[in-house]
Amino acid sequence: MNRYAEEHLQAERERLRQGLDCYVKRVQKQERRKKEREARKKKVEHRDNDVSHQLKLTQDVFNRWIKLERYKELLDAGDIPQCISCSKVAQHHALGEFCCGHLKTVGAHEELRFNTLNVEFQCNRYCNEGLSGNLSGNKNTQGYLEGLKSRRGEAEFARRMKYLERNHPNFTRDAKQLKVVRRWCAARTRQLEKELCID
């Protein structure tokens, strides 16, 4: 075999080897991507059935819905939307400073977590977070309980307190039930956002 044919054969073998290397790398990359997709799918399925994850998602949507619901109730009644505990006035453009304040804490009363009688419109940083709900008030604020009396009236306050103080059955929600609650709350939230012209 002459030198030219040998060089040509050598070059052909090198191209074939490189092509084979490329093919192997491509197959390995496809396998890696397939495994990553399967891992992501398993993670999504796990989170989809993870009750604690679903509970957090549902709680966030519920809180947003109640905040807007209470804000709209106050506007419709001709009242100034304000914190139930400290009377801080809510500005339409700054609703992020307000939240859904639970009278009976979620940690101590899991069964009242999604109960609408247990929540009111409250400022987030000062009362809900800073004063742990500001139930009794201090020298500068009236507190949640007094605010509830003045906002809802003595009779409604007594009815709510009687209901909230009694024993409630302890029950657990599964991920499927939480998704149903979340879908309903999200739909109502979207409706309120349209009515209140909130982005």
FIDO-568512 format. One line per 2 residues: number of its first residue (from 0); for each residue x, y, z of C-alpha. Coordinates in steps of 0.2 Angstrom, whole numbers, always signed. Layout:
// residues N
NUM = X:Y:Z  ...
END
This chain:
// residues 199
0 = +0:+0:+0  +7:+17:-4
2 = +9:+31:+8  -5:+41:+1
4 = -18:+26:+3  -11:+23:+20
6 = -13:+41:+26  -31:+41:+18
8 = -35:+25:+27  -28:+32:+44
10 = -39:+48:+41  -54:+38:+38
12 = -51:+28:+53  -49:+44:+64
14 = -65:+51:+57  -74:+35:+61
16 = -67:+35:+78  -72:+53:+81
18 = -90:+49:+74  -91:+34:+86
20 = -85:+45:+100  -98:+58:+96
22 = -112:+45:+94  -107:+38:+111
24 = -107:+55:+119  -124:+59:+111
26 = -132:+43:+118  -124:+46:+135
28 = -131:+64:+135  -149:+57:+130
30 = -148:+45:+144  -143:+58:+157
32 = -157:+69:+151  -170:+55:+152
34 = -164:+51:+170  -166:+70:+174
36 = -183:+70:+167  -188:+55:+177
38 = -181:+62:+193  -190:+79:+190
40 = -206:+69:+187  -204:+59:+203
42 = -201:+75:+212  -216:+83:+205
44 = -227:+68:+210  -219:+68:+227
46 = -223:+86:+230  -240:+84:+222
48 = -244:+71:+236  -234:+79:+250
50 = -247:+86:+262  -235:+98:+271
52 = -231:+106:+254  -249:+106:+248
54 = -254:+114:+265  -242:+128:+263
56 = -248:+132:+246  -266:+131:+251
58 = -263:+142:+266  -255:+156:+256
60 = -269:+156:+244  -282:+156:+258
62 = -274:+170:+267  -273:+181:+251
64 = -292:+177:+248  -297:+182:+266
66 = -287:+197:+265  -296:+203:+249
68 = -313:+197:+255  -311:+207:+272
70 = -305:+222:+263  -319:+222:+251
72 = -332:+219:+265  -325:+235:+274
74 = -326:+245:+258  -344:+239:+254
76 = -350:+243:+272  -343:+261:+269
78 = -330:+258:+283  -311:+263:+281
80 = -301:+247:+279  -290:+246:+294
82 = -281:+233:+305  -292:+225:+317
84 = -279:+226:+331  -270:+243:+329
86 = -282:+253:+317  -268:+256:+304
88 = -277:+262:+288  -275:+251:+273
90 = -270:+260:+257  -276:+252:+241
92 = -259:+252:+233  -251:+245:+248
94 = -261:+230:+252  -245:+219:+254
96 = -243:+227:+271  -259:+218:+277
98 = -263:+200:+279  -276:+187:+285
100 = -273:+187:+305  -279:+172:+314
102 = -287:+174:+331  -284:+156:+336
104 = -266:+152:+330  -264:+139:+317
106 = -251:+130:+327  -262:+128:+342
108 = -278:+126:+333  -275:+116:+317
110 = -293:+113:+315  -297:+131:+313
112 = -284:+135:+300  -296:+137:+286
114 = -311:+143:+296  -317:+160:+290
116 = -323:+165:+308  -306:+164:+314
118 = -298:+177:+303  -298:+196:+300
120 = -289:+209:+291  -274:+214:+300
122 = -257:+223:+297  -243:+211:+294
124 = -227:+217:+301  -233:+226:+317
126 = -247:+216:+324  -247:+199:+316
128 = -228:+196:+316  -222:+209:+328
130 = -235:+207:+342  -240:+189:+338
132 = -257:+194:+333  -259:+208:+345
134 = -274:+200:+354  -275:+210:+369
136 = -267:+226:+363  -255:+238:+372
138 = -254:+256:+376  -254:+261:+358
140 = -267:+248:+351  -284:+241:+355
142 = -280:+223:+351  -288:+210:+341
144 = -302:+206:+353  -308:+224:+356
146 = -306:+227:+337  -317:+212:+334
148 = -330:+218:+346  -331:+236:+338
150 = -330:+229:+320  -343:+215:+322
152 = -353:+220:+337  -355:+212:+354
154 = -368:+199:+349  -357:+193:+334
156 = -341:+194:+345  -349:+183:+358
158 = -356:+170:+345  -339:+169:+337
160 = -329:+167:+353  -341:+154:+359
162 = -339:+144:+343  -320:+146:+342
164 = -318:+142:+361  -327:+125:+360
166 = -319:+109:+355  -317:+105:+337
168 = -314:+88:+330  -296:+86:+325
170 = -296:+80:+307  -282:+79:+294
172 = -283:+84:+276  -275:+74:+262
174 = -266:+82:+247  -281:+80:+236
176 = -293:+89:+248  -281:+104:+250
178 = -280:+106:+231  -299:+107:+230
180 = -299:+121:+244  -284:+130:+235
182 = -293:+130:+218  -309:+137:+226
184 = -299:+150:+235  -289:+155:+220
186 = -304:+157:+209  -312:+168:+222
188 = -296:+178:+224  -295:+181:+205
190 = -313:+187:+205  -310:+199:+220
192 = -294:+205:+211  -305:+210:+196
194 = -318:+218:+206  -305:+228:+216
196 = -294:+232:+201  -279:+224:+209
198 = -265:+217:+197
END
